[in-house]
Amino acid sequence: MSNIVICLFAAAGFDRAARGVAGAGRRLADEFGVPLHAFIIGAANPEMTEAVKAVADAVTVADQPELAEYQPELYLSALAELCQSLSPRAVLLGNDTYSQELAPRLAHRLGGSAVGDGLELKLHEGRVRVTRSVYGGKAQAVIELKRAPAVVWLRARAFEPATPRPEPAAAVNRASLNLQADARARIVERKAEAGTEARLEDARVIVSGGRGLGGPEPFRDLQALAGLIGAQVAASRAACDAGWVPPSWQVGQTGKKVAPGLYLAVAIHGASQHLAGISDAKVIAAINIDKDAPIFKHCRFGIVEDYRKVVPLLRERLAALQK
């Protein structure tokens, strides 16, 4: 086994999460003393290919027409065939729904072992050790993957991007794969959610609302506040389940895991499931009427008050500062 493999999807581009996967792969490959091989599934644009070439030792693009859109069986078949040709020590994927669905199945096909939500990777006596959160973010576990290859999907923003190397870029090869559609599963419909905002996982500032807002209307106030500070709006699971905001806004253990510089939690109680999604935030601030709300045990700044009194004042002050 003589490679570390990173798996990237052309549809997502070489975004912050993908750059983190490349950075983790580069460091792990250097630690093992083996090459880093990048697989790109789908038709990547030239900018993505050039960026990947600058950090990997070899790049293989699988852009056959069958892979133009994500289908789990076809993507799994493609990754398995590519990986089997290299017998890698480790296969790293990102924090997207594709990777989370494919990683354990890929490990099974390769005869390896899998773990998800990796926060840190280390080499120990020739085996990969993965640090991940457990018990809703209340503790961390170190898991040693005994069967190779180690197939790991990584938490977004947990790893620094790789620095492009000054030496000549890696060669790009195009794979010709023997792909056959699996009749047991097929895509019958796709619905794209309208929106022009950037991904929550990439946001530097987030203003998030919870059950305590009482309905969808107060989220308009949060959007106005977010607009003043260049933030994105998110929500707790309770607010999303109530239908007040789109499911894509959900942050938490069963939603998106974010790592902004500032996370402002408005009327969010702070259940462990929500805290698991914001554990990587650099600064957490909270506004809640309940002084005993768990969120106050995890924030740097907290205001015990009705958000309806605080948010308008905060908007007024911020607007004045921008004049």
C-alpha positions as CSV (number, residue, x, y, z in Angstrom):
1,M,0.0,0.0,0.0
2,S,1.8,3.1,-1.2
3,N,-0.7,6.0,-1.6
4,I,-2.9,8.3,0.3
5,V,-6.0,9.1,-1.7
6,I,-8.3,12.1,-1.5
7,C,-11.8,11.9,-3.2
8,L,-13.2,15.2,-4.5
9,F,-16.4,15.9,-6.4
10,A,-16.4,18.2,-9.4
11,A,-19.9,19.5,-8.6
12,A,-18.7,21.0,-5.3
13,G,-15.6,22.6,-6.8
14,F,-12.4,23.1,-4.8
15,D,-14.1,24.9,-2.0
16,R,-12.9,25.4,1.6
17,A,-13.9,21.9,2.6
18,A,-12.2,20.3,-0.3
19,R,-9.1,22.3,0.3
20,G,-9.1,21.1,3.9
21,V,-9.3,17.5,2.7
22,A,-6.4,18.1,0.4
23,G,-4.4,19.7,3.3
24,A,-5.1,16.7,5.5
25,G,-4.2,14.3,2.7
26,R,-1.0,16.1,2.0
27,R,0.2,16.1,5.6
28,L,-0.8,12.4,6.1
29,A,1.0,11.4,2.9
30,D,4.1,13.3,4.0
31,E,3.9,11.5,7.4
32,F,3.7,8.1,5.7
33,G,6.3,9.1,3.2
34,V,4.1,8.1,0.3
35,P,2.5,10.0,-2.7
36,L,-0.8,11.8,-2.5
37,H,-3.2,10.8,-5.3
38,A,-6.4,12.8,-5.9
39,F,-9.5,11.5,-7.6
40,I,-11.9,14.0,-9.1
41,I,-15.4,12.5,-9.9
42,G,-17.3,14.4,-12.6
43,A,-16.3,17.1,-15.1
44,A,-14.1,19.5,-13.1
45,N,-13.5,23.0,-14.4
46,P,-9.9,24.0,-15.3
47,E,-9.5,26.1,-12.2
48,M,-10.3,23.1,-9.9
49,T,-8.0,20.8,-11.8
50,E,-5.1,23.3,-11.6
51,A,-5.6,23.8,-7.9
52,V,-5.6,20.1,-7.2
53,K,-2.5,19.6,-9.3
54,A,-0.6,22.0,-7.2
55,V,-1.0,20.0,-4.0
56,A,-1.2,16.3,-5.1
57,D,1.4,14.1,-6.6
58,A,-1.0,12.5,-9.1
59,V,-4.5,13.4,-10.3
60,T,-7.1,11.1,-11.9
61,V,-10.3,12.5,-13.3
62,A,-13.3,10.3,-13.9
63,D,-15.6,12.4,-16.0
64,Q,-17.5,9.9,-18.0
65,P,-21.1,11.0,-18.9
66,E,-22.6,8.5,-16.4
67,L,-20.9,10.5,-13.6
68,A,-22.2,13.9,-14.6
69,E,-24.8,13.8,-11.7
70,Y,-24.5,12.1,-8.4
71,Q,-25.9,8.6,-8.2
72,P,-24.7,6.6,-5.2
73,E,-24.2,3.2,-6.9
74,L,-22.3,4.6,-9.8
75,Y,-20.1,6.9,-7.7
76,L,-19.4,4.0,-5.3
77,S,-18.5,1.8,-8.2
78,A,-16.2,4.5,-9.6
79,L,-14.4,5.1,-6.4
80,A,-14.0,1.4,-5.6
81,E,-12.5,0.7,-9.0
82,L,-10.1,3.7,-8.7
83,C,-9.0,2.8,-5.2
84,Q,-8.5,-0.9,-6.0
85,S,-6.0,0.1,-8.7
86,L,-3.8,1.8,-6.1
87,S,-4.3,-0.2,-2.8
88,P,-4.1,3.0,-0.7
89,R,-3.2,3.3,2.9
90,A,-6.0,5.8,3.6
91,V,-8.9,7.4,1.6
92,L,-10.1,10.8,2.7
93,L,-13.4,12.4,1.8
94,G,-15.1,15.7,2.8
95,N,-18.0,16.7,5.0
96,D,-20.7,16.5,2.4
97,T,-23.7,14.2,2.1
98,Y,-22.2,12.3,-0.8
99,S,-19.1,11.4,1.2
100,Q,-21.0,10.5,4.3
101,E,-23.1,8.1,2.3
102,L,-20.2,6.6,0.4
103,A,-17.5,6.3,3.0
104,P,-18.6,3.2,5.0
105,R,-19.8,1.4,1.8
106,L,-16.4,2.1,0.1
107,A,-14.5,0.8,3.2
108,H,-16.6,-2.4,3.0
109,R,-15.8,-2.9,-0.7
110,L,-12.1,-2.3,-0.1
111,G,-11.9,-4.5,2.9
112,G,-10.9,-1.6,5.1
113,S,-12.4,0.3,8.0
114,A,-14.3,3.6,8.2
115,V,-15.0,6.4,10.6
116,G,-16.6,9.8,10.1
117,D,-16.5,13.4,11.3
118,G,-12.7,13.3,11.8
119,L,-11.2,16.3,13.6
120,E,-7.6,15.2,13.6
121,L,-5.5,12.5,11.8
122,K,-2.3,11.0,13.2
123,L,-0.1,8.1,12.3
124,H,0.7,5.6,15.0
125,E,2.8,2.5,14.3
126,G,1.7,2.4,10.7
127,R,-2.0,2.9,11.4
128,V,-4.2,5.9,11.1
129,R,-5.7,7.3,14.3
130,V,-8.8,9.6,14.0
131,T,-10.0,12.0,16.7
132,R,-13.7,12.7,16.6
133,S,-16.4,14.2,18.8
134,V,-18.7,11.8,20.8
135,Y,-21.6,12.2,23.2
136,G,-23.0,15.2,21.3
137,G,-19.6,17.1,21.4
138,K,-19.1,16.6,25.2
139,A,-16.0,14.5,24.7
140,Q,-13.5,13.3,22.1
141,A,-12.6,9.8,21.1
142,V,-9.4,8.6,19.4
143,I,-10.1,5.7,17.1
144,E,-7.4,3.5,15.6
145,L,-8.4,2.0,12.2
146,K,-6.8,-1.4,12.2
147,R,-7.8,-2.6,8.7
148,A,-6.4,-0.7,5.7
149,P,-7.4,1.3,3.9
150,A,-8.7,3.7,6.5
151,V,-11.7,5.5,4.9
152,V,-12.4,8.7,6.7
153,W,-14.7,11.7,6.0
154,L,-13.5,14.8,7.6
155,R,-15.3,17.6,9.4
156,A,-15.4,20.9,7.4
157,R,-12.9,23.5,8.5
158,A,-11.1,21.1,10.9
159,F,-8.0,21.0,8.6
160,E,-5.9,23.7,7.2
161,P,-5.7,23.8,3.4
162,A,-2.5,22.5,1.8
163,T,0.1,25.0,0.6
164,P,0.6,24.8,-3.2
165,R,4.0,23.4,-3.9
166,P,6.6,25.3,-6.0
167,E,7.7,22.2,-7.9
168,P,6.0,21.2,-11.2
169,A,2.4,20.3,-10.9
170,A,1.1,16.7,-10.9
171,A,0.2,15.0,-14.1
172,V,-3.6,14.6,-14.8
173,N,-4.9,11.2,-16.1
174,R,-8.4,10.5,-17.2
175,A,-9.9,7.2,-16.1
176,S,-11.9,4.9,-18.3
177,L,-14.1,3.0,-15.9
178,N,-16.4,0.0,-16.4
179,L,-19.5,1.5,-14.9
180,Q,-22.9,-0.2,-14.8
181,A,-26.0,1.3,-13.4
182,D,-27.6,-0.5,-10.5
183,A,-31.3,-1.1,-11.2
184,R,-32.1,-1.2,-7.5
185,A,-31.7,2.6,-7.1
186,R,-32.4,5.4,-9.6
187,I,-32.9,9.1,-9.5
188,V,-36.5,9.9,-10.2
189,E,-36.6,13.6,-9.4
190,R,-34.3,16.5,-8.4
191,K,-35.4,19.7,-6.7
192,A,-33.0,22.5,-6.4
193,E,-33.5,24.9,-3.5
194,A,-33.4,28.6,-4.6
195,G,-30.8,30.7,-3.0
196,T,-27.7,32.7,-3.7
197,E,-26.1,32.7,-0.3
198,A,-22.8,30.9,0.3
199,R,-22.6,27.6,2.2
200,L,-23.1,27.9,6.0
201,E,-20.0,25.7,6.4
202,D,-18.0,28.5,4.8
203,A,-19.6,31.4,6.7
204,R,-17.3,33.6,8.9
205,V,-20.2,35.1,10.9
206,I,-23.6,33.4,11.6
207,V,-26.7,34.7,13.2
208,S,-28.9,31.8,14.3
209,G,-32.4,31.6,15.6
210,G,-34.2,29.0,17.7
211,R,-37.5,27.8,19.0
212,G,-37.7,30.9,21.3
213,L,-38.3,33.2,18.3
214,G,-41.9,31.8,18.2
215,G,-42.4,31.8,14.5
216,P,-41.0,32.6,11.0
217,E,-41.5,36.4,11.2
218,P,-38.6,37.1,13.7
219,F,-36.2,35.5,11.2
220,R,-36.7,38.5,9.0
221,D,-35.3,40.6,11.9
222,L,-32.3,38.3,12.1
223,Q,-31.8,38.6,8.3
224,A,-31.7,42.4,8.7
225,L,-29.2,42.1,11.5
226,A,-27.1,39.6,9.5
227,G,-27.1,42.0,6.5
228,L,-25.4,44.7,8.6
229,I,-22.5,42.6,9.6
230,G,-22.1,40.4,6.5
231,A,-23.4,37.3,8.3
232,Q,-25.5,34.3,7.2
233,V,-28.7,33.2,8.9
234,A,-29.0,29.7,10.4
235,A,-31.4,28.0,12.7
236,S,-31.8,25.2,15.3
237,R,-33.5,22.0,14.4
238,A,-36.7,23.0,16.3
239,A,-37.1,26.1,14.1
240,C,-36.5,24.0,10.9
241,D,-38.9,21.2,12.0
242,A,-41.6,23.8,12.7
243,G,-41.3,24.9,9.0
244,W,-40.3,28.4,9.9
245,V,-37.1,28.3,7.8
246,P,-35.7,25.9,5.1
247,P,-34.0,22.7,6.3
248,S,-30.8,23.9,4.7
249,W,-30.4,26.4,7.5
250,Q,-30.3,23.8,10.2
251,V,-27.1,23.7,12.4
252,G,-26.4,20.8,14.8
253,Q,-25.6,17.2,15.1
254,T,-28.2,16.2,12.5
255,G,-27.7,19.4,10.5
256,K,-24.6,21.3,9.4
257,K,-21.5,21.6,11.4
258,V,-20.1,25.1,11.2
259,A,-16.9,26.8,12.3
260,P,-17.4,30.6,12.0
261,G,-15.4,33.3,13.7
262,L,-18.6,34.4,15.4
263,Y,-21.8,32.5,16.1
264,L,-24.6,34.5,17.5
265,A,-27.3,32.3,19.0
266,V,-30.6,34.1,19.4
267,A,-33.3,32.4,21.5
268,I,-31.6,29.0,21.2
269,H,-31.7,27.0,24.4
270,G,-28.5,25.0,23.6
271,A,-29.2,21.3,23.5
272,S,-26.2,19.1,23.2
273,Q,-27.2,18.2,19.6
274,H,-27.1,21.9,18.6
275,L,-23.8,22.5,20.5
276,A,-22.2,19.6,18.6
277,G,-22.7,21.6,15.4
278,I,-21.1,24.8,16.7
279,S,-18.2,23.3,18.7
280,D,-15.6,24.6,16.2
281,A,-16.9,28.2,16.3
282,K,-14.1,30.6,17.6
283,V,-16.5,32.8,19.5
284,I,-20.1,32.0,20.6
285,A,-22.4,34.8,21.8
286,A,-26.0,34.2,23.0
287,I,-29.2,36.1,23.7
288,N,-31.8,34.2,25.7
289,I,-34.4,35.0,28.3
290,D,-33.6,31.9,30.4
291,K,-30.5,32.5,32.5
292,D,-30.2,28.7,33.0
293,A,-30.1,27.9,29.3
294,P,-27.2,25.5,28.5
295,I,-26.0,27.8,25.7
296,F,-24.6,30.2,28.4
297,K,-22.2,27.6,29.6
298,H,-20.6,27.5,26.2
299,C,-20.6,31.1,25.0
300,R,-18.0,33.8,25.6
301,F,-20.6,36.6,25.6
302,G,-24.2,36.2,26.9
303,I,-27.2,38.5,27.4
304,V,-30.1,37.3,29.6
305,E,-32.9,39.3,28.0
306,D,-35.8,39.0,25.6
307,Y,-34.4,39.0,22.1
308,R,-37.1,41.5,21.0
309,K,-35.5,44.1,23.2
310,V,-31.9,43.3,22.3
311,V,-32.0,42.7,18.5
312,P,-33.5,46.1,17.5
313,L,-31.0,47.9,19.7
314,L,-28.2,45.9,18.2
315,R,-29.3,46.7,14.7
316,E,-29.7,50.4,15.6
317,R,-26.2,50.6,17.0
318,L,-24.6,48.7,14.1
319,A,-26.4,50.8,11.6
320,A,-25.1,54.0,13.3
321,L,-21.5,52.7,13.3
322,Q,-21.7,52.2,9.5
323,K,-22.8,55.8,8.8
